[in-house]
Amino acid sequence: MPFRQFASLPYVQRSICIETSTLFAGVSMLDLLMLAIGFGLFILTVGYAVACDRL
């Protein structure tokens, strides 16, 4: 009996069409969002330290 490959289904290759300007705009927006979140958390920690120092 010949060996049968059950896992080798026909693979359909699909091309992904994403405009590079849209891709880079999304990445830069994520970068700005992460910087804003980081800066906001930094301000909160400084405010927390100042508030604890006054107690």
N, CA, C and O of each residue as an XYZ file, in Angstrom:
220
protein
N       0.844     -1.174      0.000
C       0.000      0.000      0.000
C       0.894      1.243      0.000
O       1.751      1.376      0.874
N       0.717      2.129     -0.934
C       1.558      3.335     -0.986
C       1.226      4.295      0.163
O       0.111      4.334      0.682
N       2.245      5.060      0.526
C       2.101      6.038      1.608
C       1.234      7.199      1.144
O       1.492      7.790      0.095
N       0.219      7.525      1.914
C      -0.673      8.630      1.564
C      -0.440      9.786      2.527
O      -0.395      9.588      3.741
N      -0.296     10.962      2.000
C      -0.084     12.143      2.830
C      -1.426     12.831      3.061
O      -2.010     13.419      2.151
N      -1.890     12.742      4.282
C      -3.170     13.353      4.610
C      -3.028     14.851      4.889
O      -3.969     15.614      4.674
N      -1.866     15.268      5.361
C      -1.692     16.659      5.777
C      -1.343     17.588      4.630
O      -1.303     18.803      4.822
N      -1.091     17.058      3.454
C      -0.671     17.933      2.358
C      -1.875     18.344      1.513
O      -2.036     17.893      0.379
N      -2.700     19.189      2.069
C      -3.829     19.719      1.318
C      -3.326     20.786      0.355
O      -2.277     21.382      0.598
N      -4.031     21.034     -0.703
C      -3.578     22.074     -1.630
C      -3.541     23.435     -0.946
O      -4.527     23.875     -0.353
N      -2.418     24.078     -1.035
C      -2.212     25.375     -0.393
C      -2.520     26.475     -1.394
O      -1.943     26.519     -2.480
N      -3.418     27.348     -1.026
C      -3.780     28.468     -1.891
C      -3.020     29.688     -1.402
O      -3.202     30.135     -0.270
N      -2.178     30.214     -2.258
C      -1.395     31.379     -1.886
C      -2.165     32.633     -2.265
O      -2.522     32.839     -3.425
N      -2.411     33.459     -1.271
C      -3.135     34.704     -1.500
C      -2.184     35.865     -1.305
O      -1.418     35.908     -0.342
N      -2.242     36.788     -2.216
C      -1.392     37.964     -2.074
C      -2.096     38.974     -1.179
O      -3.293     39.224     -1.321
N      -1.349     39.541     -0.271
C      -1.889     40.542      0.640
C      -1.566     41.910      0.063
O      -0.401     42.253     -0.139
N      -2.590     42.674     -0.195
C      -2.420     43.979     -0.820
C      -2.697     45.062      0.218
O      -3.853     45.389      0.487
N      -1.643     45.612      0.794
C      -1.764     46.699      1.762
C      -0.918     47.852      1.248
O       0.250     47.678      0.903
N      -1.514     49.010      1.203
C      -0.750     50.174      0.770
C       0.282     50.501      1.838
O      -0.012     50.451      3.032
N       1.485     50.835      1.404
C       2.547     51.102      2.368
C       2.282     52.380      3.146
O       2.655     52.475      4.315
N       1.646     53.364      2.524
C       1.363     54.596      3.255
C       0.380     54.331      4.391
O       0.519     54.900      5.474
N      -0.607     53.478      4.157
C      -1.561     53.127      5.204
C      -0.873     52.337      6.304
O      -1.153     52.538      7.486
N       0.017     51.448      5.924
C       0.729     50.639      6.901
C       1.612     51.509      7.782
O       1.613     51.352      9.003
N       2.364     52.426      7.178
C       3.238     53.294      7.952
C       2.443     54.278      8.788
O       2.878     54.632      9.884
N       1.296     54.730      8.310
C       0.463     55.638      9.091
C      -0.054     54.926     10.332
O      -0.104     55.521     11.408
N      -0.433     53.677     10.201
C      -0.896     52.916     11.355
C       0.206     52.685     12.365
O      -0.032     52.756     13.571
N       1.398     52.411     11.893
C       2.525     52.184     12.790
C       2.891     53.470     13.504
O       3.149     53.449     14.708
N       2.921     54.591     12.793
C       3.281     55.847     13.440
C       2.209     56.269     14.433
O       2.529     56.860     15.465
N       0.942     55.979     14.147
C      -0.121     56.288     15.101
C       0.019     55.434     16.355
O      -0.220     55.916     17.462
N       0.406     54.167     16.190
C       0.627     53.321     17.356
C       1.817     53.813     18.167
O       1.792     53.777     19.397
N       2.861     54.275     17.479
C       4.016     54.827     18.180
C       3.620     56.051     18.986
O       4.016     56.186     20.144
N       2.842     56.945     18.385
C       2.406     58.142     19.096
C       1.497     57.792     20.271
O       1.576     58.414     21.330
N       0.652     56.813     20.082
C      -0.233     56.386     21.165
C       0.571     55.815     22.332
O       0.289     56.127     23.489
N       1.558     54.990     22.040
C       2.375     54.410     23.102
C       3.207     55.473     23.808
O       3.383     55.410     25.025
N       3.721     56.446     23.063
C       4.456     57.542     23.693
C       3.544     58.365     24.591
O       3.948     58.756     25.686
N       2.327     58.631     24.146
C       1.381     59.399     24.957
C       1.012     58.640     26.231
O       0.923     59.234     27.305
N       0.798     57.333     26.113
C       0.481     56.527     27.299
C       1.660     56.517     28.267
O       1.475     56.666     29.475
N       2.862     56.343     27.744
C       4.051     56.348     28.592
C       4.261     57.681     29.277
O       4.596     57.725     30.461
N       4.070     58.767     28.549
C       4.226     60.102     29.133
C       3.159     60.341     30.199
O       3.448     60.909     31.252
N       1.930     59.912     29.930
C       0.857     60.065     30.912
C       1.132     59.285     32.189
O       0.893     59.785     33.289
N       1.634     58.060     32.048
C       1.974     57.272     33.233
C       3.141     57.889     34.002
O       3.180     57.827     35.231
N       4.084     58.480     33.285
C       5.199     59.154     33.945
C       4.697     60.335     34.763
O       5.125     60.531     35.901
N       3.789     61.127     34.188
C       3.227     62.273     34.903
C       2.451     61.797     36.136
O       2.525     62.417     37.197
N       1.711     60.699     35.993
C       0.979     60.156     37.145
C       1.916     59.706     38.262
O       1.619     59.924     39.437
N       3.044     59.082     37.915
C       3.976     58.636     38.953
C       4.646     59.816     39.638
O       4.871     59.783     40.848
N       4.965     60.856     38.880
C       5.552     62.053     39.491
C       4.530     62.708     40.415
O       4.869     63.118     41.525
N       3.288     62.806     39.966
C       2.237     63.371     40.816
C       2.009     62.543     42.069
O       1.781     63.093     43.146
N       2.067     61.233     41.936
C       1.905     60.347     43.089
C       3.056     60.533     44.076
O       2.833     60.550     45.286
N       4.269     60.671     43.579
C       5.422     60.875     44.455
C       5.321     62.210     45.182
O       5.643     62.292     46.367
N       4.881     63.248     44.493
C       4.724     64.564     45.121
C       3.625     64.507     46.180
O       3.777     65.070     47.264
N       2.518     63.828     45.868
C       1.415     63.722     46.826
C       1.827     62.921     48.060
O       1.448     63.276     49.176
N       2.589     61.855     47.879
C       3.040     61.061     49.018
C       4.061     61.821     49.849
O       4.133     61.627     51.063
N       4.841     62.672     49.229
C       5.845     63.450     49.941
C       5.180     64.471     50.853
O       5.709     64.789     51.919
N       4.035     64.983     50.447
C       3.336     65.988     51.254
C       2.653     65.368     52.469
O       2.368     66.071     53.438
N       2.388     64.071     52.432
C       1.716     63.431     53.574
C       2.637     63.233     54.709
O       2.233     62.708     55.747
